[in-house]
Structure formats: C-alpha cells, structure tokens
C-alpha cells in the first residue's frame, strides 16, 4: 500500500508540464502530465511515483498533515527514549 502525503505546489513549470511541491519541508519537482485541471501555486496535491494524481481540499490536506506530524513526533520521542 502507498500512502501519499499532501504536498503544496510552490512553483509551476509550464514548459515542462511539471510543478515543484513542498512535502513537509522537502521540495521536489514532479510531473503534472496526468492532471486534466490546471494547478496553481498554493494548491495541495497528492503525488504517486513522481506524478500529481489529484488536487485535494486545503482543509483535508491540513488535517492529514497534522496527523503525519503527530506520527513523526511520536516516533522521534520513542527513538529518544530508547
């Protein structure tokens, strides 16, 4: 199973049909070839194997990111304790 972390579009590369996204502080360029609707800076998207698969609602993205951050914090706390 693959879990996709919501990523925010921070740059658009029209000539390459690509966007740069920020995924929890990590930026990378991904393809937007599969998108049928236009993307804008600030949009939240889900990525799979280097391709934007779909846009998601900002509220849903923020809720998911909060859960991922909680998981990271718990894992870091467990690591410090051991």
PyMOL Python script that loads the backbone (N, CA, C, O; Angstrom):
from pymol import cmd

cmd.read_pdbstr("""\
ATOM      1  N   UNK A   1       0.845  -1.177   0.000  1.00  0.00           N
ATOM      2  CA  UNK A   1       0.000   0.000   0.000  1.00  0.00           C
ATOM      3  C   UNK A   1       0.888   1.237   0.000  1.00  0.00           C
ATOM      4  O   UNK A   1       1.963   1.240   0.600  1.00  0.00           O
ATOM      5  N   UNK A   2       0.444   2.256  -0.658  1.00  0.00           N
ATOM      6  CA  UNK A   2       1.188   3.513  -0.748  1.00  0.00           C
ATOM      7  C   UNK A   2       0.367   4.610  -0.082  1.00  0.00           C
ATOM      8  O   UNK A   2      -0.816   4.778  -0.377  1.00  0.00           O
ATOM      9  N   UNK A   3       1.001   5.349   0.812  1.00  0.00           N
ATOM     10  CA  UNK A   3       0.346   6.490   1.441  1.00  0.00           C
ATOM     11  C   UNK A   3       0.937   7.759   0.848  1.00  0.00           C
ATOM     12  O   UNK A   3       2.157   7.912   0.788  1.00  0.00           O
ATOM     13  N   UNK A   4       0.097   8.643   0.422  1.00  0.00           N
ATOM     14  CA  UNK A   4       0.563   9.888  -0.172  1.00  0.00           C
ATOM     15  C   UNK A   4       0.368  11.031   0.815  1.00  0.00           C
ATOM     16  O   UNK A   4      -0.734  11.255   1.315  1.00  0.00           O
ATOM     17  N   UNK A   5       1.444  11.743   1.085  1.00  0.00           N
ATOM     18  CA  UNK A   5       1.392  12.896   1.981  1.00  0.00           C
ATOM     19  C   UNK A   5       1.002  14.116   1.146  1.00  0.00           C
ATOM     20  O   UNK A   5       1.582  14.339   0.084  1.00  0.00           O
ATOM     21  N   UNK A   6       0.039  14.902   1.600  1.00  0.00           N
ATOM     22  CA  UNK A   6      -0.329  16.100   0.840  1.00  0.00           C
ATOM     23  C   UNK A   6       0.886  17.001   0.617  1.00  0.00           C
ATOM     24  O   UNK A   6       1.681  17.232   1.528  1.00  0.00           O
ATOM     25  N   UNK A   7       1.009  17.490  -0.583  1.00  0.00           N
ATOM     26  CA  UNK A   7       2.117  18.363  -0.968  1.00  0.00           C
ATOM     27  C   UNK A   7       1.544  19.649  -1.531  1.00  0.00           C
ATOM     28  O   UNK A   7       0.525  19.635  -2.222  1.00  0.00           O
ATOM     29  N   UNK A   8       2.208  20.769  -1.232  1.00  0.00           N
ATOM     30  CA  UNK A   8       1.713  22.062  -1.708  1.00  0.00           C
ATOM     31  C   UNK A   8       2.539  22.528  -2.906  1.00  0.00           C
ATOM     32  O   UNK A   8       3.770  22.492  -2.882  1.00  0.00           O
ATOM     33  N   UNK A   9       1.847  22.961  -3.940  1.00  0.00           N
ATOM     34  CA  UNK A   9       2.511  23.483  -5.137  1.00  0.00           C
ATOM     35  C   UNK A   9       3.157  24.824  -4.790  1.00  0.00           C
ATOM     36  O   UNK A   9       2.490  25.742  -4.311  1.00  0.00           O
ATOM     37  N   UNK A  10       4.477  24.923  -5.041  1.00  0.00           N
ATOM     38  CA  UNK A  10       5.195  26.164  -4.747  1.00  0.00           C
ATOM     39  C   UNK A  10       5.773  26.817  -6.002  1.00  0.00           C
ATOM     40  O   UNK A  10       6.176  27.979  -5.971  1.00  0.00           O
ATOM     41  N   UNK A  11       5.812  26.070  -7.098  1.00  0.00           N
ATOM     42  CA  UNK A  11       6.326  26.621  -8.352  1.00  0.00           C
ATOM     43  C   UNK A  11       5.730  25.833  -9.515  1.00  0.00           C
ATOM     44  O   UNK A  11       5.519  24.624  -9.414  1.00  0.00           O
ATOM     45  N   UNK A  12       5.464  26.521 -10.608  1.00  0.00           N
ATOM     46  CA  UNK A  12       4.882  25.880 -11.788  1.00  0.00           C
ATOM     47  C   UNK A  12       5.868  26.011 -12.949  1.00  0.00           C
ATOM     48  O   UNK A  12       6.419  27.085 -13.191  1.00  0.00           O
ATOM     49  N   UNK A  13       6.083  24.907 -13.660  1.00  0.00           N
ATOM     50  CA  UNK A  13       6.992  24.858 -14.805  1.00  0.00           C
ATOM     51  C   UNK A  13       6.158  24.465 -16.035  1.00  0.00           C
ATOM     52  O   UNK A  13       6.128  23.299 -16.428  1.00  0.00           O
ATOM     53  N   UNK A  14       5.490  25.444 -16.626  1.00  0.00           N
ATOM     54  CA  UNK A  14       4.564  25.177 -17.731  1.00  0.00           C
ATOM     55  C   UNK A  14       5.222  24.470 -18.907  1.00  0.00           C
ATOM     56  O   UNK A  14       4.650  23.533 -19.464  1.00  0.00           O
ATOM     57  N   UNK A  15       6.414  24.906 -19.289  1.00  0.00           N
ATOM     58  CA  UNK A  15       7.065  24.327 -20.471  1.00  0.00           C
ATOM     59  C   UNK A  15       7.439  22.853 -20.261  1.00  0.00           C
ATOM     60  O   UNK A  15       7.623  22.114 -21.229  1.00  0.00           O
ATOM     61  N   UNK A  16       7.550  22.434 -19.007  1.00  0.00           N
ATOM     62  CA  UNK A  16       7.916  21.046 -18.698  1.00  0.00           C
ATOM     63  C   UNK A  16       6.719  20.209 -18.250  1.00  0.00           C
ATOM     64  O   UNK A  16       6.860  19.012 -18.000  1.00  0.00           O
ATOM     65  N   UNK A  17       5.553  20.827 -18.149  1.00  0.00           N
ATOM     66  CA  UNK A  17       4.374  20.179 -17.566  1.00  0.00           C
ATOM     67  C   UNK A  17       4.743  19.559 -16.224  1.00  0.00           C
ATOM     68  O   UNK A  17       4.529  18.371 -15.982  1.00  0.00           O
ATOM     69  N   UNK A  18       5.307  20.404 -15.359  1.00  0.00           N
ATOM     70  CA  UNK A  18       5.764  19.951 -14.047  1.00  0.00           C
ATOM     71  C   UNK A  18       5.510  21.052 -13.024  1.00  0.00           C
ATOM     72  O   UNK A  18       5.285  22.209 -13.378  1.00  0.00           O
ATOM     73  N   UNK A  19       5.550  20.676 -11.773  1.00  0.00           N
ATOM     74  CA  UNK A  19       5.439  21.620 -10.668  1.00  0.00           C
ATOM     75  C   UNK A  19       6.462  21.239  -9.608  1.00  0.00           C
ATOM     76  O   UNK A  19       6.872  20.082  -9.510  1.00  0.00           O
ATOM     77  N   UNK A  20       6.867  22.221  -8.822  1.00  0.00           N
ATOM     78  CA  UNK A  20       7.667  21.947  -7.638  1.00  0.00           C
ATOM     79  C   UNK A  20       6.709  21.954  -6.463  1.00  0.00           C
ATOM     80  O   UNK A  20       5.898  22.868  -6.311  1.00  0.00           O
ATOM     81  N   UNK A  21       6.811  20.922  -5.633  1.00  0.00           N
ATOM     82  CA  UNK A  21       5.937  20.807  -4.464  1.00  0.00           C
ATOM     83  C   UNK A  21       6.771  20.791  -3.202  1.00  0.00           C
ATOM     84  O   UNK A  21       7.949  20.435  -3.215  1.00  0.00           O
ATOM     85  N   UNK A  22       6.134  21.186  -2.111  1.00  0.00           N
ATOM     86  CA  UNK A  22       6.728  21.129  -0.782  1.00  0.00           C
ATOM     87  C   UNK A  22       5.968  20.070  -0.002  1.00  0.00           C
ATOM     88  O   UNK A  22       4.766  20.192   0.232  1.00  0.00           O
ATOM     89  N   UNK A  23       6.686  19.031   0.395  1.00  0.00           N
ATOM     90  CA  UNK A  23       6.092  17.937   1.168  1.00  0.00           C
ATOM     91  C   UNK A  23       6.745  17.929   2.545  1.00  0.00           C
ATOM     92  O   UNK A  23       7.829  17.375   2.723  1.00  0.00           O
ATOM     93  N   UNK A  24       6.089  18.537   3.498  1.00  0.00           N
ATOM     94  CA  UNK A  24       6.592  18.616   4.870  1.00  0.00           C
ATOM     95  C   UNK A  24       8.024  19.141   4.907  1.00  0.00           C
ATOM     96  O   UNK A  24       8.872  18.606   5.621  1.00  0.00           O
ATOM     97  N   UNK A  25       8.287  20.197   4.129  1.00  0.00           N
ATOM     98  CA  UNK A  25       9.591  20.845   4.132  1.00  0.00           C
ATOM     99  C   UNK A  25      10.562  20.352   3.078  1.00  0.00           C
ATOM    100  O   UNK A  25      11.632  20.936   2.908  1.00  0.00           O
ATOM    101  N   UNK A  26      10.215  19.294   2.368  1.00  0.00           N
ATOM    102  CA  UNK A  26      11.078  18.758   1.315  1.00  0.00           C
ATOM    103  C   UNK A  26      10.499  19.178  -0.038  1.00  0.00           C
ATOM    104  O   UNK A  26       9.342  18.891  -0.344  1.00  0.00           O
ATOM    105  N   UNK A  27      11.317  19.858  -0.839  1.00  0.00           N
ATOM    106  CA  UNK A  27      10.850  20.320  -2.149  1.00  0.00           C
ATOM    107  C   UNK A  27      11.383  19.409  -3.241  1.00  0.00           C
ATOM    108  O   UNK A  27      12.533  18.971  -3.208  1.00  0.00           O
ATOM    109  N   UNK A  28      10.510  19.133  -4.220  1.00  0.00           N
ATOM    110  CA  UNK A  28      10.927  18.332  -5.372  1.00  0.00           C
ATOM    111  C   UNK A  28      10.027  18.651  -6.560  1.00  0.00           C
ATOM    112  O   UNK A  28       8.884  19.084  -6.411  1.00  0.00           O
ATOM    113  N   UNK A  29      10.584  18.421  -7.736  1.00  0.00           N
ATOM    114  CA  UNK A  29       9.839  18.658  -8.976  1.00  0.00           C
ATOM    115  C   UNK A  29       9.154  17.356  -9.368  1.00  0.00           C
ATOM    116  O   UNK A  29       9.772  16.291  -9.359  1.00  0.00           O
ATOM    117  N   UNK A  30       7.860  17.451  -9.715  1.00  0.00           N
ATOM    118  CA  UNK A  30       7.082  16.289 -10.130  1.00  0.00           C
ATOM    119  C   UNK A  30       6.303  16.625 -11.395  1.00  0.00           C
ATOM    120  O   UNK A  30       6.065  17.793 -11.704  1.00  0.00           O
ATOM    121  N   UNK A  31       5.917  15.603 -12.106  1.00  0.00           N
ATOM    122  CA  UNK A  31       5.191  15.775 -13.362  1.00  0.00           C
ATOM    123  C   UNK A  31       3.717  16.092 -13.120  1.00  0.00           C
ATOM    124  O   UNK A  31       3.088  15.538 -12.218  1.00  0.00           O
ATOM    125  N   UNK A  32       3.183  16.987 -13.933  1.00  0.00           N
ATOM    126  CA  UNK A  32       1.747  17.274 -13.888  1.00  0.00           C
ATOM    127  C   UNK A  32       1.064  16.807 -15.173  1.00  0.00           C
ATOM    128  O   UNK A  32      -0.045  17.244 -15.481  1.00  0.00           O
ATOM    129  N   UNK A  33       1.720  15.924 -15.921  1.00  0.00           N
ATOM    130  CA  UNK A  33       1.188  15.413 -17.192  1.00  0.00           C
ATOM    131  C   UNK A  33      -0.188  14.764 -17.053  1.00  0.00           C
ATOM    132  O   UNK A  33      -0.997  14.840 -17.977  1.00  0.00           O
ATOM    133  N   UNK A  34      -0.462  14.138 -15.928  1.00  0.00           N
ATOM    134  CA  UNK A  34      -1.717  13.400 -15.770  1.00  0.00           C
ATOM    135  C   UNK A  34      -2.883  14.266 -15.310  1.00  0.00           C
ATOM    136  O   UNK A  34      -4.020  13.797 -15.256  1.00  0.00           O
ATOM    137  N   UNK A  35      -2.611  15.521 -14.980  1.00  0.00           N
ATOM    138  CA  UNK A  35      -3.674  16.399 -14.484  1.00  0.00           C
ATOM    139  C   UNK A  35      -4.485  16.972 -15.641  1.00  0.00           C
ATOM    140  O   UNK A  35      -3.929  17.458 -16.626  1.00  0.00           O
ATOM    141  N   UNK A  36      -5.793  16.908 -15.506  1.00  0.00           N
ATOM    142  CA  UNK A  36      -6.666  17.480 -16.534  1.00  0.00           C
ATOM    143  C   UNK A  36      -7.090  18.901 -16.181  1.00  0.00           C
ATOM    144  O   UNK A  36      -7.500  19.667 -17.054  1.00  0.00           O
ATOM    145  N   UNK A  37      -6.991  19.250 -14.902  1.00  0.00           N
ATOM    146  CA  UNK A  37      -7.335  20.610 -14.493  1.00  0.00           C
ATOM    147  C   UNK A  37      -6.050  21.367 -14.157  1.00  0.00           C
ATOM    148  O   UNK A  37      -5.072  20.758 -13.723  1.00  0.00           O
ATOM    149  N   UNK A  38      -6.041  22.689 -14.352  1.00  0.00           N
ATOM    150  CA  UNK A  38      -4.823  23.462 -14.099  1.00  0.00           C
ATOM    151  C   UNK A  38      -4.490  23.514 -12.613  1.00  0.00           C
ATOM    152  O   UNK A  38      -5.377  23.461 -11.761  1.00  0.00           O
ATOM    153  N   UNK A  39      -3.204  23.618 -12.319  1.00  0.00           N
ATOM    154  CA  UNK A  39      -2.732  23.751 -10.947  1.00  0.00           C
ATOM    155  C   UNK A  39      -2.267  25.179 -10.719  1.00  0.00           C
ATOM    156  O   UNK A  39      -1.793  25.847 -11.638  1.00  0.00           O
ATOM    157  N   UNK A  40      -2.409  25.632  -9.492  1.00  0.00           N
ATOM    158  CA  UNK A  40      -1.977  26.974  -9.114  1.00  0.00           C
ATOM    159  C   UNK A  40      -1.057  26.870  -7.903  1.00  0.00           C
ATOM    160  O   UNK A  40      -1.120  25.909  -7.137  1.00  0.00           O
ATOM    161  N   UNK A  41      -0.209  27.868  -7.746  1.00  0.00           N
ATOM    162  CA  UNK A  41       0.631  27.921  -6.559  1.00  0.00           C
ATOM    163  C   UNK A  41      -0.283  27.973  -5.338  1.00  0.00           C
ATOM    164  O   UNK A  41      -1.240  28.745  -5.293  1.00  0.00           O
ATOM    165  N   UNK A  42       0.030  27.137  -4.350  1.00  0.00           N
ATOM    166  CA  UNK A  42      -0.778  27.055  -3.137  1.00  0.00           C
ATOM    167  C   UNK A  42      -1.713  25.865  -3.109  1.00  0.00           C
ATOM    168  O   UNK A  42      -2.193  25.479  -2.043  1.00  0.00           O
ATOM    169  N   UNK A  43      -1.982  25.273  -4.273  1.00  0.00           N
ATOM    170  CA  UNK A  43      -2.836  24.082  -4.318  1.00  0.00           C
ATOM    171  C   UNK A  43      -2.174  22.932  -3.559  1.00  0.00           C
ATOM    172  O   UNK A  43      -0.949  22.812  -3.535  1.00  0.00           O
ATOM    173  N   UNK A  44      -2.988  22.105  -2.951  1.00  0.00           N
ATOM    174  CA  UNK A  44      -2.500  20.874  -2.325  1.00  0.00           C
ATOM    175  C   UNK A  44      -2.824  19.718  -3.259  1.00  0.00           C
ATOM    176  O   UNK A  44      -3.924  19.620  -3.804  1.00  0.00           O
ATOM    177  N   UNK A  45      -1.828  18.842  -3.429  1.00  0.00           N
ATOM    178  CA  UNK A  45      -1.967  17.723  -4.354  1.00  0.00           C
ATOM    179  C   UNK A  45      -1.455  16.445  -3.699  1.00  0.00           C
ATOM    180  O   UNK A  45      -0.749  16.476  -2.691  1.00  0.00           O
ATOM    181  N   UNK A  46      -1.835  15.320  -4.305  1.00  0.00           N
ATOM    182  CA  UNK A  46      -1.304  14.019  -3.908  1.00  0.00           C
ATOM    183  C   UNK A  46      -0.435  13.515  -5.049  1.00  0.00           C
ATOM    184  O   UNK A  46      -0.794  13.625  -6.221  1.00  0.00           O
ATOM    185  N   UNK A  47       0.715  12.962  -4.684  1.00  0.00           N
ATOM    186  CA  UNK A  47       1.715  12.507  -5.650  1.00  0.00           C
ATOM    187  C   UNK A  47       1.825  10.987  -5.568  1.00  0.00           C
ATOM    188  O   UNK A  47       1.754  10.407  -4.484  1.00  0.00           O
ATOM    189  N   UNK A  48       1.997  10.354  -6.715  1.00  0.00           N
ATOM    190  CA  UNK A  48       2.277   8.917  -6.757  1.00  0.00           C
ATOM    191  C   UNK A  48       3.335   8.689  -7.830  1.00  0.00           C
ATOM    192  O   UNK A  48       3.159   9.089  -8.981  1.00  0.00           O
ATOM    193  N   UNK A  49       4.417   8.053  -7.452  1.00  0.00           N
ATOM    194  CA  UNK A  49       5.572   7.753  -8.310  1.00  0.00           C
ATOM    195  C   UNK A  49       5.986   8.922  -9.205  1.00  0.00           C
ATOM    196  O   UNK A  49       6.259   8.746 -10.392  1.00  0.00           O
ATOM    197  N   UNK A  50       6.027  10.118  -8.614  1.00  0.00           N
ATOM    198  CA  UNK A  50       6.512  11.284  -9.339  1.00  0.00           C
ATOM    199  C   UNK A  50       5.502  12.018 -10.185  1.00  0.00           C
ATOM    200  O   UNK A  50       5.863  12.927 -10.932  1.00  0.00           O
ATOM    201  N   UNK A  51       4.232  11.639 -10.081  1.00  0.00           N
ATOM    202  CA  UNK A  51       3.176  12.294 -10.844  1.00  0.00           C
ATOM    203  C   UNK A  51       2.113  12.850  -9.906  1.00  0.00           C
ATOM    204  O   UNK A  51       1.714  12.192  -8.944  1.00  0.00           O
ATOM    205  N   UNK A  52       1.655  14.074 -10.196  1.00  0.00           N
ATOM    206  CA  UNK A  52       0.499  14.609  -9.478  1.00  0.00           C
ATOM    207  C   UNK A  52      -0.706  13.803  -9.918  1.00  0.00           C
ATOM    208  O   UNK A  52      -0.992  13.704 -11.111  1.00  0.00           O
ATOM    209  N   UNK A  53      -1.417  13.221  -8.951  1.00  0.00           N
ATOM    210  CA  UNK A  53      -2.584  12.407  -9.276  1.00  0.00           C
ATOM    211  C   UNK A  53      -3.882  13.200  -9.153  1.00  0.00           C
ATOM    212  O   UNK A  53      -4.799  13.027  -9.957  1.00  0.00           O
ATOM    213  N   UNK A  54      -3.959  14.071  -8.146  1.00  0.00           N
ATOM    214  CA  UNK A  54      -5.163  14.885  -7.989  1.00  0.00           C
ATOM    215  C   UNK A  54      -4.940  16.009  -6.987  1.00  0.00           C
ATOM    216  O   UNK A  54      -4.032  15.964  -6.157  1.00  0.00           O
ATOM    217  N   UNK A  55      -5.805  17.026  -7.091  1.00  0.00           N
ATOM    218  CA  UNK A  55      -5.821  18.113  -6.112  1.00  0.00           C
ATOM    219  C   UNK A  55      -6.697  17.683  -4.947  1.00  0.00           C
ATOM    220  O   UNK A  55      -7.632  16.899  -5.111  1.00  0.00           O
ATOM    221  N   UNK A  56      -6.382  18.208  -3.769  1.00  0.00           N
ATOM    222  CA  UNK A  56      -7.229  17.940  -2.614  1.00  0.00           C
ATOM    223  C   UNK A  56      -7.568  19.256  -1.921  1.00  0.00           C
ATOM    224  O   UNK A  56      -6.871  20.260  -2.067  1.00  0.00           O
ATOM    225  N   UNK A  57      -8.627  19.218  -1.186  1.00  0.00           N
ATOM    226  CA  UNK A  57      -9.113  20.363  -0.440  1.00  0.00           C
ATOM    227  C   UNK A  57      -8.081  20.786   0.613  1.00  0.00           C
ATOM    228  O   UNK A  57      -7.471  19.935   1.261  1.00  0.00           O
ATOM    229  N   UNK A  58      -7.888  22.088   0.781  1.00  0.00           N
ATOM    230  CA  UNK A  58      -6.915  22.608   1.745  1.00  0.00           C
ATOM    231  C   UNK A  58      -7.205  22.108   3.155  1.00  0.00           C
ATOM    232  O   UNK A  58      -6.285  21.718   3.874  1.00  0.00           O
ATOM    233  N   UNK A  59      -8.463  22.115   3.554  1.00  0.00           N
ATOM    234  CA  UNK A  59      -8.827  21.669   4.908  1.00  0.00           C
ATOM    235  C   UNK A  59      -8.451  20.205   5.118  1.00  0.00           C
ATOM    236  O   UNK A  59      -7.914  19.848   6.166  1.00  0.00           O
ATOM    237  N   UNK A  60      -8.728  19.364   4.136  1.00  0.00           N
ATOM    238  CA  UNK A  60      -8.362  17.946   4.235  1.00  0.00           C
ATOM    239  C   UNK A  60      -6.846  17.778   4.270  1.00  0.00           C
ATOM    240  O   UNK A  60      -6.324  16.953   5.020  1.00  0.00           O
ATOM    241  N   UNK A  61      -6.144  18.561   3.457  1.00  0.00           N
ATOM    242  CA  UNK A  61      -4.679  18.489   3.427  1.00  0.00           C
ATOM    243  C   UNK A  61      -4.095  18.860   4.786  1.00  0.00           C
ATOM    244  O   UNK A  61      -3.189  18.190   5.280  1.00  0.00           O
ATOM    245  N   UNK A  62      -4.612  19.921   5.383  1.00  0.00           N
ATOM    246  CA  UNK A  62      -4.095  20.363   6.677  1.00  0.00           C
ATOM    247  C   UNK A  62      -4.362  19.331   7.767  1.00  0.00           C
ATOM    248  O   UNK A  62      -3.514  19.106   8.631  1.00  0.00           O
ATOM    249  N   UNK A  63      -5.528  18.705   7.733  1.00  0.00           N
ATOM    250  CA  UNK A  63      -5.850  17.662   8.717  1.00  0.00           C
ATOM    251  C   UNK A  63      -4.904  16.470   8.561  1.00  0.00           C
ATOM    252  O   UNK A  63      -4.422  15.927   9.555  1.00  0.00           O
ATOM    253  N   UNK A  64      -4.638  16.063   7.320  1.00  0.00           N
ATOM    254  CA  UNK A  64      -3.719  14.955   7.066  1.00  0.00           C
ATOM    255  C   UNK A  64      -2.305  15.302   7.515  1.00  0.00           C
ATOM    256  O   UNK A  64      -1.631  14.481   8.138  1.00  0.00           O
ATOM    257  N   UNK A  65      -1.854  16.515   7.201  1.00  0.00           N
ATOM    258  CA  UNK A  65      -0.509  16.932   7.590  1.00  0.00           C
ATOM    259  C   UNK A  65      -0.354  16.971   9.109  1.00  0.00           C
ATOM    260  O   UNK A  65       0.708  16.634   9.633  1.00  0.00           O
ATOM    261  N   UNK A  66      -1.405  17.381   9.815  1.00  0.00           N
ATOM    262  CA  UNK A  66      -1.354  17.394  11.278  1.00  0.00           C
ATOM    263  C   UNK A  66      -1.194  15.976  11.818  1.00  0.00           C
ATOM    264  O   UNK A  66      -0.434  15.757  12.762  1.00  0.00           O
ATOM    265  N   UNK A  67      -1.895  15.019  11.233  1.00  0.00           N
ATOM    266  CA  UNK A  67      -1.758  13.625  11.667  1.00  0.00           C
ATOM    267  C   UNK A  67      -0.362  13.080  11.379  1.00  0.00           C
ATOM    268  O   UNK A  67       0.225  12.401  12.222  1.00  0.00           O
ATOM    269  N   UNK A  68       0.173  13.375  10.192  1.00  0.00           N
ATOM    270  CA  UNK A  68       1.529  12.932   9.869  1.00  0.00           C
ATOM    271  C   UNK A  68       2.540  13.540  10.832  1.00  0.00           C
ATOM    272  O   UNK A  68       3.467  12.859  11.271  1.00  0.00           O
ATOM    273  N   UNK A  69       2.367  14.814  11.163  1.00  0.00           N
ATOM    274  CA  UNK A  69       3.286  15.479  12.096  1.00  0.00           C
ATOM    275  C   UNK A  69       3.213  14.829  13.472  1.00  0.00           C
ATOM    276  O   UNK A  69       4.237  14.663  14.135  1.00  0.00           O
ATOM    277  N   UNK A  70       2.021  14.465  13.901  1.00  0.00           N
ATOM    278  CA  UNK A  70       1.849  13.782  15.181  1.00  0.00           C
ATOM    279  C   UNK A  70       2.580  12.436  15.175  1.00  0.00           C
ATOM    280  O   UNK A  70       3.224  12.073  16.159  1.00  0.00           O
ATOM    281  N   UNK A  71       2.482  11.710  14.084  1.00  0.00           N
ATOM    282  CA  UNK A  71       3.172  10.426  13.957  1.00  0.00           C
ATOM    283  C   UNK A  71       4.684  10.626  14.048  1.00  0.00           C
ATOM    284  O   UNK A  71       5.373   9.892  14.756  1.00  0.00           O
ATOM    285  N   UNK A  72       5.192  11.619  13.329  1.00  0.00           N
ATOM    286  CA  UNK A  72       6.628  11.906  13.340  1.00  0.00           C
ATOM    287  C   UNK A  72       7.088  12.244  14.754  1.00  0.00           C
ATOM    288  O   UNK A  72       8.124  11.752  15.201  1.00  0.00           O
ATOM    289  N   UNK A  73       6.336  13.073  15.456  1.00  0.00           N
ATOM    290  CA  UNK A  73       6.712  13.460  16.817  1.00  0.00           C
ATOM    291  C   UNK A  73       6.737  12.255  17.755  1.00  0.00           C
ATOM    292  O   UNK A  73       7.636  12.139  18.588  1.00  0.00           O
ATOM    293  N   UNK A  74       5.767  11.367  17.628  1.00  0.00           N
ATOM    294  CA  UNK A  74       5.738  10.173  18.476  1.00  0.00           C
ATOM    295  C   UNK A  74       6.904   9.249  18.165  1.00  0.00           C
ATOM    296  O   UNK A  74       7.513   8.695  19.080  1.00  0.00           O
ATOM    297  N   UNK A  75       7.221   9.076  16.906  1.00  0.00           N
ATOM    298  CA  UNK A  75       8.354   8.234  16.533  1.00  0.00           C
ATOM    299  C   UNK A  75       9.672   8.828  17.034  1.00  0.00           C
ATOM    300  O   UNK A  75      10.548   8.098  17.498  1.00  0.00           O
ATOM    301  N   UNK A  76       9.808  10.140  16.940  1.00  0.00           N
ATOM    302  CA  UNK A  76      11.025  10.790  17.432  1.00  0.00           C
ATOM    303  C   UNK A  76      11.132  10.647  18.954  1.00  0.00           C
ATOM    304  O   UNK A  76      12.223  10.424  19.477  1.00  0.00           O
ATOM    305  N   UNK A  77      10.012  10.772  19.661  1.00  0.00           N
ATOM    306  CA  UNK A  77      10.016  10.616  21.120  1.00  0.00           C
ATOM    307  C   UNK A  77      10.412   9.195  21.501  1.00  0.00           C
ATOM    308  O   UNK A  77      11.202   9.000  22.425  1.00  0.00           O
ATOM    309  N   UNK A  78       9.876   8.207  20.805  1.00  0.00           N
ATOM    310  CA  UNK A  78      10.221   6.802  21.067  1.00  0.00           C
ATOM    311  C   UNK A  78      11.704   6.565  20.811  1.00  0.00           C
ATOM    312  O   UNK A  78      12.360   5.834  21.554  1.00  0.00           O
ATOM    313  N   UNK A  79      12.227   7.181  19.764  1.00  0.00           N
ATOM    314  CA  UNK A  79      13.637   7.000  19.429  1.00  0.00           C
ATOM    315  C   UNK A  79      14.532   7.602  20.510  1.00  0.00           C
ATOM    316  O   UNK A  79      15.561   7.021  20.856  1.00  0.00           O
ATOM    317  N   UNK A  80      14.149   8.763  21.046  1.00  0.00           N
ATOM    318  CA  UNK A  80      14.930   9.416  22.101  1.00  0.00           C
ATOM    319  C   UNK A  80      14.918   8.573  23.384  1.00  0.00           C
ATOM    320  O   UNK A  80      15.907   8.519  24.114  1.00  0.00           O
ATOM    321  N   UNK A  81      13.783   7.919  23.642  1.00  0.00           N
ATOM    322  CA  UNK A  81      13.648   7.119  24.859  1.00  0.00           C
ATOM    323  C   UNK A  81      14.450   5.816  24.811  1.00  0.00           C
ATOM    324  O   UNK A  81      14.807   5.271  25.856  1.00  0.00           O
ATOM    325  N   UNK A  82      14.733   5.320  23.618  1.00  0.00           N
ATOM    326  CA  UNK A  82      15.451   4.053  23.529  1.00  0.00           C
ATOM    327  C   UNK A  82      16.942   4.224  23.345  1.00  0.00           C
ATOM    328  O   UNK A  82      17.670   3.236  23.255  1.00  0.00           O
TER     329      UNK A  82
END
""", "prot")
cmd.dss("prot")
cmd.show_as("cartoon", "prot")
cmd.util.cbc("prot")
cmd.orient("prot")
